[in-house]
Amino acid sequence: MRTTRKYATTATAAALVLALAACSGGGEDAPDADELGDVGAMADYGVGTTFRATEPVEIGLLYRDHPNYPLQEDWDILTKLEENQNVTFDIVSAPLAEWDQRKGLLIGAGDAPDVISVTYPGQEVQFVAGGAILPVSDYLEHMPNLQQKITDWGLEADLDQLRQEDGKFYLLPGLRESVRPMYTFAVRSDVWSELGLSLEPATFDEFADDLRTVKEAYPDAWPLSDRWSANGPLEATLNMAAPNFGTAAGWGYGEGLWWDEDAGEYVYTGATSEYRELLEYFAGLVEDGLLDPESLTQDDDQAIQKLGSGQSMAIGANDQEILRYRTTFEELGTDAEVALLRVPAGPAGDHLAAGGRLVSGLMLSADLAESEHLLATLQLLDWLYYSDEGLEFAKWGVEGETYTKAADGTRTLAEDIDINGLNPGASTVLNTDYGYHNGVWMLEHGSSDELDRSMLRPEVLDFLDQMAGKTSLEYGPPRPFDELEREQVSLWQTALRDHVMQNTARFILGQRSFDEWDAYVAELEGMNLQQYLDVANEAQQRYADAG
């Protein structure tokens, strides 16, 4: 038999819940706390409280099994959660290669476990209409650490981007205190130093000039041979460059809608003059022999081998892949150095994409609403993913066992444990052997600036400091579609996006002249571009009118 208990909330927490509900029009049919299953829940749980279930609780978990750290039932993180939080997991595991497919099948069949891990913002939308996932915004009052982070870090506008047509959101996202840029170019720093070139070019035009200098000095090598084109041309590079041209591209292309502040409406990204200017820049690099045209077709290993063997001098990178590049140099016997380049400014300014503070998170099965352990599950998730204590535990492990902590707060990983190259050659790895620093329980490093930076190498901290001068673009206003609109626009979105990606590659490679840009836009218009924009702008106006 289910027992229930009414839980008190602080005035601040209650005010936040009311504010979030009021600004969205949601929350009016939020469940009554008296009706929620509270077996195992703490009556006095709040910010600063270490969660421990009052009786053993088992939580169903759909687990994304990463090949770099395969699931082990005896991981220390699972042992500690059982010993200290009185929680165990009934794990349904799916391999990374099949993750999205398996997740969709389980949710669609109504067989998903209580907690569905590793879900990026936007991926939850497809499951909302079916009623299989929980509107988590209805339960914020039971997650005080999440509420505090939203308030302290000013994330209300970010959360609004998750809201659906009913005013609710269905994802518990990982949260970042600040945006953390990750992608850039890695360049042969020994060559850049030899030629007197800067690792902080002021503009993309200056970067192109630097590539010309490299080409003159090393005519037999590509100044830049890029990667990450598996699902579209130059996905990482266009994504990080685009905000500086006043647009979105690559991984960040999304649904292809861009808010035109002057016009007060959404326009189609791939048809704008800013998108054209971005493509013209990279087409110019290809035309001038500065960018290897195979960058748009080669797989990642080919691009890395070119860098490692000296056939190229720069490549797309992030703070982890640069370690792989150094290993490749060693394996191939190439005497070379490599460093991260500050992403330059562009014609639209010195920018980062909008958002970036909501990262991979969780969905909850709608069936959890009827569980006797609902409140205990919400409290565990709130502690593990949003409290300072839980975030540190998931990232670093246990103080005195996997790391030590100095009086000034500096953490040091145990000598026999490595992660991210902090202790090269150590006999064990924090995620592989212990289960910590694991994307299922760590939500892609979502945390405070201090904790996020605590495990970064000096070169990465230097890169972040260099990038700190960039400003994030602002979100466009929310435009949630209703079920019928979503079904219709999904067909248009796919066709439009495919045509944009195909022609993005053709324009960059010089296979299509920019003299044909107007014809290309006309082709998009013939694929229901205007109808798509009409629905999007109507949805935006409807949401705005709802208050």
N, C-alpha and C positions, 0 to 999 in steps of 0.2 A: 504494500500500500504506500502511495506517495505521501510524504509529509511535506508541509510547506511552512515557510516562515517569512514574515515581512522584514526586509532589510532597510536600515536607515542609510541615507546618503547625506553627504555634506551639502551645505547651501551652495557652495561653488559648483560642485558636480551637478547638482540638480539644475542650477541656472544654465550650465552649459548644455545639458540635454534639452532644456526648453528652448534655448537659443537655436540649437541645431535643428530642432523640429520646426520652430517657427519660420526660419528662413527658407525651409524647403516645402512647407505645406504638409510634411509627413508627421508621424508620431501620434496622430489622433487615435489610431487603432492599435497602439503599442500594447503588448500583453500586460496584464495586471501582475505585479510582483507576487501577489498572494497565490497566484496560480502556477508559479514556476517550481519545477522540481528542485529541491534543495538538499537531497541526500549527499552528504560528504562536504557540503559547502560550509565555509567559515562565517559565523555570524558577525564577527568584528573585522572582516577583511577590508583593507583600505590601502592607500598609498603608504609605503614604508613597512607594510606587513609582509612577512615571508609566507607565501601560501603553503599550507599543509592541509590536505583533506582530512576531515574529522573521522572518516572511515575510508577503507580502501575504495578507490575509484578506478575503473577501467574505461578508457576512452578509445573509441574506434578511430583509426588514423589511416588515411590513404597516403602512402609514403612514396615519394619520388626517389628511386634508387639510382644514385649516380655511380657510373663505372669507376670514377676516381676514388670513391670511398664507399664500396659496397656495404650494404646493411649487415650488421653483426648483432645478434641477439644479446651478446654479453658486453656490449659497449658500456663504458663507464657512465655516459650520460643517462642511459636507461636505468642503470643500477642506482645512480644518485637520485633520479626522479622518483624511483620507487621508495628508496630509503628515506628521503627528506621531504618529498611532497605527497607520499602515499598514493602515487598515481602510476598505473601501468598502461600500456597501449596494446590494443588488439590491432595489429598492423596488417594492412593489405598493401602489398608492395607491387609497384609497377616500374619497369626499367625506364631510364631516361629516354631511350630511343622510341618508346611507345607511350610516353607519358600522357601527352595531350589526347591521344586516341583512347587510351584506357580510361582516363579520367572522364571523358565525354560519354563513353559507353556506360560506365557505372552510374553516373549521375542521371543519364537518360533513362536507364532501367529502374531507377529508384533504389539502387543497391549501394550507394556511396556510404562510406563510414561517417561517423560524426564530424570529423575534421578532414578537410581536403586541402592538402598542402600545396605549396609552390604554384600559386596562381597570380599572374601579373594583372595589374589594373586594366580593365577592358575585357579580359578573358572570361569574366563572370557573366557578362551581359547575355550571352547566348543561352544561359541556363535560367534566367529570371522568369521568363514567361511560363515555363513548365512548372514552376512552383516547387522545384526540387531543392532549392537552396534557401537558407534563412536570410531574411532582411535584418542584417546584424545591427543596423542603425537603431532598431527597436530596443536593443539591449545595452546601450551605452552606459546606462546608470549603474550597471553591475560590473563595469570595467573602469575603475577609478584611475588607474595608471594611464590607460589609453586617453581618457578625458584630459588628464593633466598635461600629457604631451601635446595634444591638439591645441590646448589653450596656451601653454608656455611657448610653443614653437610657432604659433600663428598659422595652423594648418586648416582652418575652417574652409578657406576658398579651395584648397586642394581636395578636401573631402567632398565639397560640392560637385566636383568634376565626376565623382563616382555615382552621384544620385541618378536614379532612373526616373521614368515618367511619373511614378507614384511618389516621388520625393524621397525615396529610401535608397540606401546603398547596401550591397550584398557581399562586400569584400572587406575583410579585416586586413588592411595593407600594412606592410612594413613601413616604418616612419623614419625619416632622416631629419635631424635638426637643420641641416644645411644641404644644399645640392653638392654632390661629389662628382666632379668630372672624371671620367675614366679613360675615354678614347682620345687618341691623338696620333701623331706620326712618331715612329722611332727612327732616328737617323744615325748614320755612322759618325759618331761624335769625333772620332780621330780624324776623319776627312773634313768635317766641318771646322775643327780646330786648325787643321793644316791650311785651310783656305780662308781662315779669318771670318767665318760665318757665325751668325748668332743662333743660339738655341731658343731665342725669343723674338722671332721675326714680327715686326709690328703689324704687317698686313699680309693677306694672301698674295698680293702682287709682289711684295718683297720676298715671300717664300718662293714664288716662281722664279724671281731673279736669282735666288740662291741655288735653285736647281739648275739654272743655266750655267752658273759658275761651276757647279759640280760636273756638268756635262762637258764643259770645255776642258776641265782638268782630267776627266776620266771618260773619254769618248766611247770606250768599249763597254761601258756599264750603263744601266738605266738609272737615272737619278732617283726615280720612284717606281717601284713595282709593287702593286697593292694586292690586297686579299679581301676576304669577306664579301664575295659576290655569289654565294651559293644560291640564294633565293631572289637576287636582284643585283643590279650593278652597283658596286662600291658601297654596300649598305652601311658600313661603319663610317667610312670617310665622308660620304655625303651627309650622313646624319649629324656628325660633329661640325661639319663646315656650314651647313644650311642656315642655322640661326644668324650667322654673321653676314648672310646674304638676304636676310629677312624672309626666310621661308622654312619649309620642312622637307626632308628627303630621306632616302634610305630607310633604316630601321625606324626613323621617326616620322615616316610619311603618314602612318595611321590611316584614318578614314578619308584623307585627302581634302579636308576642310580647313580653311585658314580664315581667321577673323580679320576683316578689313575695317579697321577702326574708323577711318574717314567715311566710308560708305555705310557703316553701321550694319553690316551683314556679312554672312559667310560667303567666300568665293572658293573656287576650286583650285587647290594648290598647284597642281601640275599644269595649269593653264595661265599662271601669272607671269608677269615680266620678271619678278624676282627669281622664280624657278628657272626661267630661261637664262638669266644672268649667271646663276650657279652652274648650269650645264655648259654655258659658253666658256667659263673659266677652265673647267676640266677638259673640255674639247680643245682649248688652246694648249694645254699641257701635252695632250696627245699629239696634236699637230706639230708642236715644236720639238718633239722627241724627248720630252721630259718625263712623261708618264707612259710606262709600258702598256700598250693596248691589250696585252694578255691579262692585265689586271682585272678585266671585266669577265674573263672566262676561266682563268686558271683556278685550281683548288688551292686551299691554304698552304698545303705542304709544298707545292711548287713555288709559291711566292716566298716562303721561308727559306727554301733551298737556294733561291736566287740571291737572297740577302746573305745567307751564310757562306756562299761560295764567292762572293764579291761581284756577282753579276748585276746587283742593284745596290743602291746606297741608302734607301729609305723605304719604309713600309708602314702600314697602319698598325697600331699597337694599343695595348693597355698595360696597366702596371703588373699584370701577371705574364702576359705574352712576351714581354721584354726579357724575362728570365729564360723563356724557351729559345729566344733568339741567341742569347749568350751560350746556351748549351749547344746549339747548332754550330756556332763558330768553333767551339771546342772540338766537337765531333768531326768537323771538316778540316780542322787544323788551320783555320783562318785567324790571323793576328788582327783583331779588330775590336773596337769599342762601340757601344751603342747607348743612346740616351733618348729620353722623352723630350719632344719639342712642345713648347707652348702653342696651343692652337691660336693662329693669328686672328686679327680683326678682319672684317670684310667691308664691303660698300655700305652695309646696313648698320655697322657698328661692331662693338666687341661684346658678343652675346653668347649665352647658353640657351638651350631650348626651354620652353616653359615647363614647369613641373620638375620632376626629378627627385622630389622628396617623398613620393609614395612609391614603394618598391614591392617586390614579390611578397604576397601575403597568403591569406587563408580564406576558403569558403567553409561554411558550416552547413551540414545537411539539414533540410527542413524538419526531418524526423527528430532532430535533437531537441526541438521545442517540446516534445512530449516525454523526454527522458527524465527520469528521477534525478539524474546527475547534471542537469542543465546548468545550474548555477555554479556547481563545482567546476565544470568544464570551462565556463566563462572566466572564473577566477583563476584557474590554472593558466589559461591562455593570456589573460591580462598580466599575470605575474611574469610568465616566461618571455613573452614577446614585447612587453611595454614597460615593465619596471626596470629601474637601473640595476637592481640585483639580478634579475632574471636575464637581462641582456648580457651582462658581464659573464654570468655562468654559461650561457649558450656559446659565447664567443671564446672565452679563455679557459673554461673548465672550473676546477676547484682550487682555490688559493691554498698553497702549501703542498699541493699534489702535482698539478700540471703547470702552475706558475707561482711566482712570489710577487709580493707587492711592497714597494718601499714606502717610507713615511710620506714622501711627496706624491704618492699615488702611482708612480711608475711601475708598470708590470714587466716581469721578465719571465719568459717561457723557460720551463725546466730544460736543462742542457741536453737531455736525451730525447727531446721532442722538437719536431720541426713543423712549421707551417709558413707558407709564403716565402720560403728562403730565409727565415729568421735564424735558424740553426742548421745550415747545410750539413748533410752527412749524419744527422742525428739518427738514432736507431728506430725511432717511432715517429708517427705523424699524427697531429692532433685530431684531424677528422677521420683518417683511415683507421686508426687504432683505438681511438677513444670516443668518436662520435660527435665531439664538439666541433665548432666552426663548420657547421653542416647546414646547407641551405634550407633544409626542412625546418630546423629549429632556430635558425638565426635570421631568417627573412632578409637575405642579401645584405647583410651588415647594417640593416636599418637600426639607427641608434643615435646617441648624442655625438657631437663632434669629437669630444674627448675620447670616447670609446672607439669610435670609428678610426681615429688617427692612431690609436694606441698600438696597433699591430702593423703599421705601415713602415716600410723601409725609408731611410732618409731621402733617397731619390724621389720617392713617391710624395713625401711631404713637401719637397722642394717644388715638384710639379704642381701640387695643389696650391701652394703659396703663389706660384706664378699665375695660376688661373683665377686666383681670388678676385682680381680686378674686373672680371667679366660680370655682366649683369644678366639675370634671367629674364627672358621675355615673359610677358603676362599671358595668362590663359585667355582664350575666348570665352564668352559666356556659355553656361551649360545649355545643351540642346538635346535632352534625352528623347529618344523616339518611343512611341508606343509600339505594341506588339505588331500591328499590321504594317506600320511604317518601317519597322526594323526588318520585317520579312521582305518588303519591297526594295528598300535601299540596299540591302545586302547584295542583291543581284546586280544593281547598278555599280556599287562600290567595286565589286570584283572585276567586272568588265573594264571599268574606267582605270582602275589601278594597273591591271595587266597591260593595258595599252600605254599608260604612262611609263611603266618600267621598260617595256620593249623599246619605246622611242627614246627614253633616257639613255639607254645603251647606244642606240643608233646615232643620236646627236653627238654624244661624247666621242664615239669612234670615228666620226666624220662620214658615216654611212648615210646620213641624212643631213642636208644643208639647213642651216637656220633660216634660209630664205623661205623654207617651207613651214615655218612656225605657225603662220596663220592657218595653213591647211591642216596642220596637226591639231590645232585648237578646234577647228571645224569638225574634225573627226571625233573629238571628244564630245562636242555638242550633239553629234549624231548618235551618241551612245547614252543619251538621257542625262547629260550633264546638268542642263537647266532644271529638269524635273527633280533631280537629286538636290540641287541647291534650294529649290522652292520648298521641298519637304523639310530640309534642315533648318531653313530660316523660319518656317512656320513653327517648327518644334521649339526653336529658341524663343520666339515671341510668346508662344503659349506658356512656356516655363516662366518667362519673365512676368507675364500677366498674372500667373498664379501666386506670385510674391515670394 
